[in-house]
């Protein structure tokens, strides 16, 4: 498995060690005329990618599966302590643009974001650690996303930030939607702006 540290939208690196920042994971794929095979999950390989011993690597407790039509935008979501979530995200049908935003107040890259295209063709996965908000834009019709989480969903700890906040300035590939406006859940459309997020709602 290859693990790459992503650059932010401003072209800089996120602050922190490898296990503290988002990583783009690319598996080794064995393909021939019959099809392909690859390990989509291996605890040892994941720990090595994070630079941690296996026993210190994040453990996952839940798998989620979503299906979205083209133009659906989900996010930006996160959970606060005592139930923060790390997520390992992959797209098994179609294509998405996946984003993570640094919410760690003590971080030199606080408020910065990284993004990557995940698709059924590239088999890549995005590791989104605790302390980051996550969201994605669906670029195909449909797209199916699988993601592992390090804690269970907890509505009391769940928070959201506006996807199109001008201060975050995420460069979503909206041009690929051919003029379509992103399709949002009501809670995402009503999410607070970055400037209005309270300190207690950050990490």
C-alpha positions as CSV (number, residue, x, y, z in Angstrom):
1,X,0.0,0.0,0.0
2,X,1.3,3.4,-0.9
3,X,0.4,6.3,1.4
4,X,0.7,9.9,0.3
5,X,0.4,13.1,2.4
6,X,-1.8,15.5,0.5
7,X,-1.1,19.2,0.0
8,X,-3.7,21.8,1.0
9,X,-5.6,24.0,-1.4
10,X,-2.9,26.6,-0.8
11,X,-0.1,24.1,-1.8
12,X,1.2,23.6,1.8
13,X,1.4,20.5,4.1
14,X,-0.9,20.0,7.0
15,X,0.7,20.2,10.4
16,X,1.3,17.0,12.3
17,X,2.8,13.5,12.1
18,X,1.6,11.0,9.5
19,X,-1.0,9.5,11.8
20,X,-2.4,12.9,12.6
21,X,-3.2,14.1,9.1
22,X,-5.2,12.8,6.1
23,X,-3.5,10.3,3.9
24,X,-4.3,9.1,0.4
25,X,-3.9,5.4,0.4
26,X,-3.4,3.5,-2.9
27,X,-3.5,-0.3,-2.7
28,X,-1.5,-2.7,-4.9
29,X,-3.9,-4.0,-7.5
30,X,-3.5,-7.4,-9.2
31,X,-5.3,-7.2,-12.6
32,X,-5.5,-9.5,-15.6
33,X,-8.0,-10.5,-18.3
34,X,-10.3,-12.0,-15.6
35,X,-10.6,-8.8,-13.5
36,X,-8.7,-7.6,-10.5
37,X,-7.9,-8.3,-6.8
38,X,-6.6,-6.1,-4.1
39,X,-6.7,-5.9,-0.3
40,X,-9.2,-3.1,0.6
41,X,-8.4,-3.4,4.3
42,X,-5.3,-4.8,6.1
43,X,-4.7,-3.6,9.7
44,X,-1.0,-4.2,9.4
45,X,-0.6,-2.2,6.2
46,X,-2.8,0.6,7.6
47,X,-0.7,0.9,10.7
48,X,2.5,0.9,8.6
49,X,1.1,3.7,6.4
50,X,0.4,5.8,9.6
51,X,3.9,5.0,11.0
52,X,2.4,3.3,14.0
53,X,2.7,-0.2,15.6
54,X,-0.4,-2.3,14.9
55,X,-1.5,-2.1,18.5
56,X,-1.5,1.7,18.4
57,X,-3.3,2.2,15.1
58,X,-6.9,3.4,15.1
59,X,-9.4,0.6,15.4
60,X,-12.7,0.7,13.4
61,X,-16.1,-0.2,14.9
62,X,-18.5,0.5,12.1
63,X,-18.8,0.3,8.3
64,X,-21.2,2.7,6.4
65,X,-22.4,2.5,2.8
66,X,-24.0,5.5,1.0
67,X,-25.4,5.8,-2.5
68,X,-25.7,9.2,-4.1
69,X,-26.9,10.6,-7.4
70,X,-24.7,13.1,-9.4
71,X,-24.4,16.5,-7.8
72,X,-25.1,15.3,-4.2
73,X,-22.9,17.0,-1.7
74,X,-22.6,15.5,1.8
75,X,-20.8,17.5,4.5
76,X,-18.9,19.0,6.0
77,X,-19.5,16.6,9.0
78,X,-17.6,15.7,12.1
79,X,-18.1,14.5,15.7
80,X,-16.7,16.0,18.9
81,X,-15.3,14.2,21.9
82,X,-16.1,12.1,23.7
83,X,-17.1,10.4,20.4
84,X,-14.8,11.8,17.7
85,X,-14.6,9.8,14.5
86,X,-11.8,8.9,12.2
87,X,-12.9,7.8,8.8
88,X,-11.4,5.6,6.1
89,X,-13.3,6.5,2.9
90,X,-13.4,4.8,-0.5
91,X,-15.7,4.9,-3.6
92,X,-16.7,1.5,-5.0
93,X,-19.1,2.8,-7.8
94,X,-18.5,5.9,-9.8
95,X,-16.5,8.9,-8.6
96,X,-16.4,11.5,-5.8
97,X,-14.3,14.5,-4.8
98,X,-13.5,13.9,-1.1
99,X,-12.5,16.6,1.3
100,X,-11.0,16.9,4.8
101,X,-10.8,20.2,6.8
102,X,-8.4,20.8,9.7
103,X,-10.4,21.7,12.8
104,X,-7.6,21.5,15.4
105,X,-7.3,24.9,17.0
106,X,-3.7,24.4,18.0
107,X,-2.6,23.3,14.5
108,X,-0.6,25.5,12.2
109,X,-2.9,24.4,9.4
110,X,-6.1,25.2,11.2
111,X,-8.9,25.8,8.7
112,X,-6.9,24.4,5.8
113,X,-8.3,21.7,3.6
114,X,-7.2,18.8,1.4
115,X,-9.1,17.0,-1.3
116,X,-8.8,14.0,-3.7
117,X,-10.8,12.2,-6.3
118,X,-11.8,8.7,-5.2
119,X,-13.2,6.4,-7.8
120,X,-14.0,2.8,-8.5
121,X,-11.2,2.9,-11.1
122,X,-8.4,4.3,-8.9
123,X,-9.3,2.2,-5.8
124,X,-7.8,4.9,-3.6
125,X,-8.9,5.6,0.0
126,X,-8.8,8.7,2.1
127,X,-7.9,8.4,5.8
128,X,-9.6,11.3,7.6
129,X,-8.3,11.4,11.3
130,X,-10.2,12.7,14.3
131,X,-10.0,16.5,14.4
132,X,-11.0,16.9,10.7
133,X,-14.4,17.7,9.1
134,X,-15.3,15.5,6.1
135,X,-17.4,15.9,3.0
136,X,-17.7,14.8,-0.6
137,X,-19.3,15.8,-3.9
138,X,-20.7,13.1,-6.2
139,X,-19.3,13.4,-9.7
140,X,-21.0,10.4,-11.3
141,X,-24.5,9.0,-11.4
142,X,-24.5,7.2,-9.2
143,X,-21.7,6.9,-6.7
144,X,-21.5,4.5,-3.8
145,X,-19.2,5.2,-0.9
146,X,-18.0,2.9,1.8
147,X,-16.3,4.2,4.9
148,X,-15.1,2.8,8.2
149,X,-15.4,4.8,11.4
150,X,-13.4,4.7,14.7
151,X,-16.5,5.4,16.8
152,X,-20.2,5.0,16.5
153,X,-22.5,7.8,15.3
154,X,-23.6,10.0,18.1
155,X,-26.2,12.7,17.4
156,X,-25.2,14.7,20.5
157,X,-21.6,15.0,19.2
158,X,-22.4,15.5,15.5
159,X,-21.6,18.9,14.0
160,X,-21.5,20.4,10.5
161,X,-19.9,23.4,8.7
162,X,-21.1,25.0,5.4
163,X,-19.6,23.4,2.4
164,X,-19.2,26.6,0.5
165,X,-17.8,28.8,3.2
166,X,-15.8,31.6,1.6
167,X,-13.1,31.5,4.3
168,X,-12.4,27.8,3.9
169,X,-12.5,28.4,0.1
170,X,-12.7,24.8,-0.9
171,X,-12.3,24.4,-4.7
172,X,-15.1,21.9,-5.3
173,X,-15.1,20.7,-9.0
174,X,-18.5,22.2,-9.6
175,X,-17.7,22.6,-13.3
176,X,-18.1,18.9,-13.7
177,X,-21.8,19.2,-12.8
178,X,-22.6,21.1,-16.0
179,X,-24.4,23.9,-14.4
180,X,-26.3,21.8,-11.8
181,X,-26.4,23.2,-8.2
182,X,-25.2,20.8,-5.5
183,X,-28.0,18.8,-3.9
184,X,-27.9,19.2,-0.1
185,X,-29.6,17.7,2.9
186,X,-31.5,20.3,4.9
187,X,-29.0,20.1,7.8
188,X,-26.1,20.7,5.5
189,X,-27.8,23.7,3.9
190,X,-28.4,25.2,7.3
191,X,-24.9,24.4,8.7
192,X,-23.1,27.4,10.3
193,X,-20.5,29.4,8.6
194,X,-16.8,28.9,9.6
195,X,-16.8,32.3,11.4
196,X,-19.8,31.4,13.5
197,X,-18.5,28.0,14.7
198,X,-17.9,28.3,18.5
199,X,-14.6,27.3,20.1
200,X,-16.3,24.5,22.0
201,X,-17.4,23.0,18.7
202,X,-13.9,22.6,17.5
203,X,-11.0,20.4,18.6
